[in-house]
Structure formats: structure tokens, C-alpha cells
């Protein structure tokens, strides 16, 4: 069933309309990246290695772009920094606020893509990649504690050889993967979606924890038209509902500052993918870890839009752990919960979190 849904998604992304967007064809390169991992990494873990590396490249290129902008200001007569002394220029380039104002992170050299590329052929490249991950994770957490853990050092403990890691770095150093050279192509976002979709099949029936077919996501978003307000997904997976909401907003001339994003996800690894996905899009968000049925992390939230594809027909979900006065329940706990199926609890949770004028788009197998 799920494989059929994934195949349907892949078919829709290969329509002429979708291809029109793909001004840069990098599918062969992405498949080559998978080949670099084959045999050393389980297929359902490809995304963790590839997307983490590309996330580093994204942060690094944004840093380089902002650095170039600042340097151009030194020669711009209309800039406050025009013709300042060399030592003042160095101070400005080292000022974290100069980057933060554009939602960019000032990176130490050891955490830049340039450094990894220059050292790709070194025997200790796996160590250098993990060190870059640690440095970047610390920078992210310093800016926002909720970003802690987005990048996890996974290369040293992997079975990947230094040659394989070098192959990945060299592959993604190609010009077609550069945001600087292709500023309008949404390179990293599209690569992210490719890997999430393409390799969801490797997860089998468990893939639904992070992936909902794009055709389903687009349908729900276009039905709700989330142009302004609070958007909620309490089974947010890798954040596809939020990203599609942003695309809809941009397609209709909206401002992403007019939406607020709230999500909850049960699985830590999937939440990490979600945070990377949203950070790639420069979206502000509040997504939390926890079982939405038993640990409602947004108890006071009233959303204008709810977009969800919750796990269906969960049994033995332990409703006995709910407090008797849980505000989401329509009545007594004994009457409105059953250990045999959590669908109705999802429905009650959804209803509780909608504002008075809120609307919901939900993937559901049957009526609750």
C-alpha cells in the first residue's frame, strides 16, 4: 500500500509540469551519491548522510554570500562601511550580528564547505566532517536552543571509507549543486525532497513516519489555502506540510512572516530531518519532540490551519496514561478513548487545537 503511494508520488514529480521546474538536472548525480553509500550504509539511512552534508553546504554557501555582500559594502559609497580602514573591515567581517541580521551563521573555517572540499582526500576526512557537524550544531543551538541536535556526528562511526566520503564531497562540490551559481533554483530544498521521496520506499511500512506523498500534501494545502496565521502539524514527520504551505504562500504573493509554524514529532531522527528542512527554507518554527497523543507539547495552541497525516489505527497506545481531565477529551476518558485504536484521540486532539475559525486538512483511512 505505502509503496504504491510512493510510486504515485514519484510519478507526479515526473510530470511535464514538475519537469519544467527542474531547470538543473541532477538526478544522475544524486543516484551516484547513493552508489557511494551502497554497501557501507543501509539504504534507509542514505538520507541521513546526504542531507546532513548538503545542509552543511547550504549553511556554508549562505555564509559566503553574506560575506561577499559585506565586502562589497566596503567599496559602496552609499554604505556606512565605505572606505573604512583594513582593521575595521576585519572587525565587521567577524561581527556575528552582521550575519544574524540576514539569518546567516558566521562559520569558523573548519565548518565551511570549502575546508571540507580542500581536505576531502585526507585520511581523516570522516573526523573533519564530524567536527564540522559539532561546530555547526553548537552555532545553531547558540542562536536557538531548539536547534540543538540538528546535526549529529555520524561519519566516524559509520562503515564508510574515507574514499567514499571524499566521493560525496566532490560530487556535491559540482557547480550545479551551488546556490551561489544557481540562486533561483532552490537546489538544496529540491535535493532534500528527492531523497526523502526516492528512498522512502526503503523504509517499507515505516516510511510514513517521515514522508507523505507530495500529491497528498499539495492537495491538502491547496484545499486550505494557508496564507496567514498559525499552521499546525502534530505528526509533522520531516516537515513536508510546512514546506508545501510556504510554496503555496509564495506562489500567491504572500509573506512568510505572516505564518507561524508549530509541529510535534515522536521520532528524534525524523524531527532532525524536519528542522533541517525548515532551516533550509529560512523558516522560523516551533517544532517539539514527543508523542502528540500522550505528551501534548502545545496544550494552549489554537491553530488557524491544521495539516496532518497521523499514523492510522494505532493500537495499544496506552490511553490509561492520559489524565482524567485531559482538555482534549469530549467527555470522560473511559467513554472517549479505547486502547484498540487511537484514531478518535487524534480527531479529538485536532479539534481541540483548532481556533474558532480554524480549518483542517487530514489524511485519514476512514471516518473516526
DAUR-V919762 format. One record per pair of residues at least 24 apart in sequence whose C-alpha atoms are under 10 Angstrom apart, sorted by the first residue. I is the first residue (numbers start at 1). J is the second residue. D is the distance in whole Angstrom. If there is no record, write none. Layout:
BEGIN
i=[I;I]
j=[J;J]
d=[D;D]
END
This chain:
BEGIN
i=[1;1;2;2;2;2;2;2;2;2;2;2;3;3;3;3;3;3;3;4;5;5;5;5;5;5;6;6;6;6;6;6;6;6;6;6;6;6;7;7;7;7;8;8;8;8;9;9;9;9;9;9;9;10;10;10;10;10;10;11;12;12;12;13;13;13;13;21;21;22;22;22;22;23;23;23;24;24;24;24;24;25;26;26;26;26;26;27;27;29;29;29;29;29;29;30;30;30;30;30;30;31;31;32;32;32;33;33;33;33;33;33;33;34;34;34;35;35;35;36;36;36;36;36;36;36;36;36;37;37;37;37;37;37;37;38;38;39;39;40;40;40;40;40;41;41;41;42;43;43;43;43;43;44;44;44;44;44;44;44;44;45;45;45;46;46;46;46;47;47;47;47;47;47;47;47;47;48;48;48;48;48;48;48;48;48;49;49;49;49;49;49;49;50;50;50;50;50;50;51;51;51;51;51;51;51;51;51;51;51;52;52;52;52;52;52;52;52;52;52;53;53;53;53;53;53;53;53;53;54;54;54;54;54;54;54;54;54;54;54;54;54;55;55;55;55;55;55;55;55;55;55;56;56;56;56;56;56;56;56;56;56;57;57;57;57;57;57;57;57;57;57;57;57;58;58;58;58;58;58;58;58;58;58;58;59;59;59;59;59;59;59;59;59;59;60;60;60;60;60;60;60;60;60;60;60;60;61;61;61;61;61;61;61;62;62;62;62;62;62;62;62;63;63;63;63;63;63;63;63;64;64;64;64;64;64;64;64;65;65;65;66;66;66;66;66;66;66;66;66;67;67;67;67;67;67;67;68;70;70;100;102;103;103;103;103;103;104;105;105;105;105;106;106;107;107;107;107;108;108;108;108;110;110;111;111;112;113;113;113;114;116;116;116;116;117;117;117;117;117;117;118;118;119;119;120;120;120;120;120;120;120;120;120;121;121;121;121;121;121;121;121;122;122;122;123;123;123;123;124;124;124;125;125;125;125;125;125;125;125;126;126;126;126;126;126;126;126;126;126;126;126;126;127;127;127;127;127;127;128;128;129;129;129;129;129;129;130;130;130;130;131;131;146;146;146;146;146;146;147;147;147;147;147;147;148;148;149;149;149;149;149;150;150;150;150;150;150;150;150;150;151;151;151;151;152;152;186;186;187;188;188;188;189;189;189;189;189;189;189;192;192;192;192;193;193;193;193;196;196;196;206;207;208;208;208;208;208;209;209;209;209;209;209;209;209;209;209;209;209;210;210;210;210;210;210;210;210;210;210;210;210;210;211;211;211;211;211;211;211;211;212;212;212;212;212;212;212;212;212;212;213;214;214;214;216;216;216;216;217;217;217;217;217;217;217;217;217;217;217;218;218;218;218;219;219;220;220;220;220;220;220;220;220;220;220;221;221;221;221;221;221;221;221;221;221;222;222;223;223;223;224;224;224;224;224;224;224;224;225;225;225;225;226;226;226;226;226;226;226;226;227;227;227;227;227;227;227;227;228;228;228;228;228;228;228;228;228;229;229;229;229;229;229;229;229;229;230;230;230;230;230;230;230;230;230;230;230;230;230;230;231;231;231;231;231;231;231;231;231;231;231;231;231;231;231;231;232;232;232;232;232;232;232;232;232;232;232;232;232;232;232;232;232;232;232;232;233;233;233;233;233;233;233;233;233;233;233;233;233;233;233;233;233;233;234;234;234;234;234;234;234;234;234;234;234;234;234;234;234;234;234;234;234;234;234;234;234;234;235;235;235;235;235;235;235;235;235;235;235;235;235;235;235;236;236;236;236;236;236;236;236;236;236;236;236;236;236;237;237;237;237;237;237;237;237;237;237;237;237;237;237;237;237;238;238;238;238;238;238;238;238;238;238;238;239;239;239;239;239;239;239;239;239;239;239;239;240;240;240;240;240;241;241;241;241;242;242;242;242;242;242;243;243;243;243;243;243;245;246;246;246;247;256;256;256;257;257;259;259;259;259;260;260;260;260;260;261;261;261;261;261;262;262;262;262;262;262;262;262;263;263;263;263;263;263;263;263;263;264;264;264;264;264;264;264;264;264;265;265;265;265;266;266;266;266;266;267;291;292;292;292;293;293;293;293;293;293;293;293;293;293;293;294;294;294;294;294;294;294;294;295;295;296;296;296;298;299;299;299;299;299;299;300;300;300;301;301;301;301;302;302;302;302;302;302;302;302;302;303;303;303;303;303;303;303;303;303;303;303;304;304;304;304;304;304;304;304;305;305;305;305;305;305;305;305;306;306;306;306;306;306;306;306;306;306;307;307;307;307;307;307;308;308;308;308;308;308;308;309;309;309;309;309;310;310;310;310;310;310;310;311;311;311;311;311;311;312;312;312;312;312;312;312;312;313;313;313;313;313;313;313;313;313;314;314;314;314;314;315;315;315;315;315;316;316;316;317;317;318;319;327;328;328;341;342;343;343;344]
j=[204;205;200;201;203;204;205;206;207;208;212;213;200;201;202;203;204;205;207;201;201;212;213;214;215;216;197;198;199;200;201;207;208;211;212;213;214;215;197;198;201;213;213;214;215;216;197;198;212;213;214;215;216;194;197;198;213;214;215;215;213;214;215;194;197;214;215;185;186;185;186;187;190;182;184;185;176;177;182;185;187;176;176;177;187;190;191;191;194;168;171;172;174;176;177;168;171;172;191;194;195;195;198;167;168;171;164;165;167;168;169;171;172;168;195;199;164;167;168;160;161;163;164;165;166;167;168;171;159;160;161;164;165;167;168;160;164;159;160;158;159;160;161;164;158;159;160;202;199;200;201;202;203;196;199;200;201;202;203;204;207;199;202;203;195;196;199;202;192;194;195;196;197;198;199;200;273;151;152;154;195;196;269;270;272;273;152;153;154;155;158;165;168;168;169;172;191;192;195;151;188;189;191;192;193;195;196;273;276;277;133;150;151;152;153;154;192;272;273;276;113;129;132;133;151;165;168;169;172;113;168;169;172;173;177;187;188;189;191;192;276;280;133;150;151;188;189;192;276;277;279;280;111;112;113;116;129;132;133;136;151;276;111;112;113;114;116;169;172;173;177;178;179;188;112;113;177;178;179;180;187;188;189;279;280;104;105;106;107;111;112;113;136;279;280;104;105;106;107;108;109;111;112;113;114;115;136;104;112;113;114;178;179;180;99;102;103;104;105;106;179;180;99;102;103;104;105;106;107;112;104;105;106;107;112;113;114;180;104;179;180;93;98;99;100;102;103;104;105;106;92;93;94;98;99;104;106;93;98;99;143;282;143;279;282;283;284;282;136;139;140;143;136;139;132;135;136;139;132;135;136;139;135;136;135;136;136;169;172;173;173;166;169;170;173;166;168;169;170;172;173;169;170;166;169;162;163;164;165;166;167;168;169;170;162;163;164;165;166;167;169;170;162;163;166;161;162;163;166;156;161;162;155;156;161;162;163;165;166;169;153;154;155;156;157;158;160;161;162;163;164;165;166;153;154;155;156;157;162;155;156;153;154;155;156;165;169;154;155;156;157;155;156;275;285;286;287;288;289;272;275;276;279;286;287;272;275;268;269;271;272;275;268;269;271;272;273;274;275;276;279;272;273;275;276;269;272;280;281;280;277;280;281;243;276;277;278;279;280;281;273;276;277;280;238;240;243;277;238;240;273;311;237;237;309;310;311;312;235;236;237;238;265;266;267;270;271;309;310;311;235;236;237;238;239;240;265;267;269;270;271;273;274;236;237;238;239;240;241;270;309;236;237;238;239;240;241;308;309;310;363;240;240;241;244;241;309;362;363;241;242;243;244;245;307;308;309;361;362;363;244;245;247;248;244;361;244;245;306;307;308;309;360;361;362;363;245;246;247;248;249;305;306;307;360;361;248;361;359;360;361;304;305;306;307;358;359;360;361;249;252;305;359;254;258;259;304;305;306;307;359;252;253;254;255;256;258;259;305;254;255;256;257;258;259;260;304;305;257;258;259;260;261;303;304;305;358;258;259;260;261;262;301;302;303;304;305;306;354;355;358;259;260;261;262;263;285;302;303;304;305;306;307;354;358;359;360;260;261;262;263;264;286;287;298;301;302;303;304;305;306;307;308;350;353;354;360;261;262;263;264;265;287;292;303;305;306;307;308;309;310;350;360;361;362;262;263;264;265;266;287;288;289;290;291;292;293;296;297;298;306;307;308;309;310;346;349;350;353;263;264;265;266;267;290;291;292;293;307;308;309;310;311;346;262;263;264;265;266;270;271;274;287;288;307;308;309;310;263;264;265;266;267;268;269;270;271;272;273;274;275;308;309;310;265;269;270;271;272;273;274;275;276;277;278;263;264;265;270;271;273;274;275;276;277;278;287;274;277;278;307;308;306;307;308;309;274;277;278;283;285;307;274;277;278;280;281;283;307;278;281;283;281;282;283;284;283;284;283;284;285;304;284;285;286;303;304;285;286;287;303;305;286;287;288;297;298;301;303;306;287;288;289;292;297;298;306;307;308;288;289;290;291;292;295;296;297;298;289;290;291;292;290;291;292;293;295;291;317;345;346;349;317;318;319;321;322;328;342;345;346;348;349;318;319;320;321;322;323;326;345;321;322;326;328;349;353;326;327;328;349;352;353;327;352;353;352;353;354;355;350;351;352;353;354;355;356;357;358;350;351;352;353;354;355;356;357;358;359;360;353;354;355;356;357;358;359;360;353;354;355;357;358;359;360;361;350;351;353;354;355;358;359;360;361;362;350;359;360;361;362;363;346;350;360;361;362;363;364;361;362;363;364;365;342;343;346;347;362;363;364;342;343;346;363;364;365;341;342;343;346;363;364;365;366;340;341;342;343;344;364;365;366;368;339;340;341;342;343;339;340;341;342;343;340;341;342;341;342;342;345;352;352;353;368;368;367;368;368]
d=[10;8;9;8;10;7;6;9;8;8;10;9;9;6;9;10;7;8;9;9;10;9;6;10;9;9;7;8;9;7;7;9;10;9;8;6;9;10;9;9;9;9;8;9;8;10;8;9;9;5;6;6;8;9;7;7;8;8;9;10;9;8;7;9;10;8;9;8;10;8;10;10;9;10;10;7;7;9;9;8;9;8;7;8;9;10;8;9;8;10;7;8;9;10;10;10;9;9;8;8;8;10;10;9;9;8;9;10;8;6;9;7;9;9;9;10;9;10;10;9;10;9;6;8;9;7;7;10;9;7;9;7;9;10;9;9;10;9;9;8;5;5;8;9;7;7;7;9;7;9;9;6;8;10;7;7;8;5;6;9;9;9;9;9;8;9;8;10;8;10;6;7;10;9;7;9;9;10;9;9;9;10;9;10;9;8;10;10;8;8;10;10;9;8;10;9;9;9;8;10;9;10;8;6;10;8;9;8;8;9;8;9;7;8;9;9;10;10;9;8;9;8;10;9;9;10;8;8;9;9;10;9;8;10;9;10;7;10;8;8;10;10;10;10;9;8;10;9;7;9;9;7;8;7;7;10;9;8;8;8;9;10;10;7;5;9;10;10;8;9;9;8;9;9;10;9;10;9;7;10;9;7;10;10;7;7;7;9;8;9;8;9;9;9;8;9;8;9;7;10;10;8;5;6;8;10;10;10;8;8;9;8;7;7;9;9;9;6;8;9;8;8;8;10;10;6;6;6;7;9;10;10;9;9;9;10;10;9;9;9;7;10;8;7;10;8;10;7;9;9;10;7;10;9;8;10;9;10;8;9;9;10;10;10;7;10;10;9;9;7;8;9;10;9;10;9;8;8;9;8;9;10;8;10;6;7;9;9;10;8;9;9;7;9;10;8;10;6;7;9;7;10;10;9;10;8;8;10;7;5;8;9;7;7;7;7;10;9;6;9;10;9;8;9;8;9;6;8;10;9;10;7;9;9;9;6;9;7;7;10;9;9;5;5;9;9;8;8;6;10;10;7;9;9;10;7;6;10;10;9;9;8;9;7;8;9;10;7;6;7;10;10;10;9;9;8;8;8;10;9;7;9;9;10;10;9;10;9;9;10;7;9;10;9;8;5;8;9;7;7;10;7;9;10;8;10;9;9;9;10;9;7;9;9;10;7;9;10;7;7;9;9;7;9;10;9;10;9;8;10;9;10;10;8;9;9;7;10;8;8;6;8;9;9;8;7;10;9;9;7;9;8;4;5;8;9;9;9;9;6;8;8;8;9;6;7;9;7;10;9;9;10;8;9;10;7;9;10;7;10;9;9;8;9;9;10;9;10;8;6;9;10;7;9;9;9;9;9;9;9;7;8;10;9;10;9;9;9;10;7;9;10;9;5;7;8;6;10;10;7;10;9;10;7;10;7;7;10;10;9;7;10;7;9;9;10;7;7;7;8;10;9;10;10;10;8;8;7;9;10;10;8;9;6;8;8;7;7;10;8;8;8;9;5;5;8;8;9;10;6;5;6;9;8;6;8;10;9;6;5;6;7;9;8;5;5;6;9;10;9;9;7;6;5;6;8;10;9;6;6;5;6;7;10;10;10;10;8;6;5;6;9;10;9;10;9;9;6;8;6;5;6;8;9;9;9;9;8;7;5;7;9;9;10;9;9;6;5;5;8;9;9;10;10;10;8;5;5;7;9;9;9;10;9;9;6;9;9;9;9;8;8;7;9;8;9;9;8;10;7;6;5;8;10;10;9;7;10;9;6;7;5;8;10;9;6;6;6;9;9;8;8;8;10;9;7;8;8;9;8;6;8;8;10;10;6;7;9;8;6;10;10;9;9;9;9;6;6;8;5;4;8;8;7;9;8;10;9;9;8;8;5;8;9;7;7;9;8;8;9;10;10;10;6;8;9;9;9;8;9;10;8;10;8;7;10;8;9;9;10;9;9;10;9;8;9;9;9;9;9;10;10;7;7;8;9;10;5;6;8;9;10;5;6;8;10;8;9;9;10;4;6;9;10;9;9;10;10;10;5;6;6;8;7;10;8;7;8;5;6;7;7;5;5;7;10;10;8;10;10;9;8;8;9;8;10;9;10;8;7;7;10;7;8;8;10;7;6;9;10;10;10;9;10;10;9;8;10;9;9;10;9;8;10;9;8;9;6;8;8;10;9;8;5;5;5;8;10;8;9;10;9;6;5;5;9;9;6;8;9;9;6;6;8;7;4;6;8;9;7;8;9;6;5;6;8;7;9;8;7;10;8;6;4;6;8;9;9;6;5;6;8;10;9;8;7;5;6;9;9;6;5;7;10;10;9;8;10;8;7;8;9;8;9;9;9;10;8;8;6;9;9;7;7;9;8;5;6;6;9;10;9;10;10;9;7;5;5;7;6;5;5;6;9;6;7;8;8;7;9;9;8;5;8;10;9;9;6;5]
END
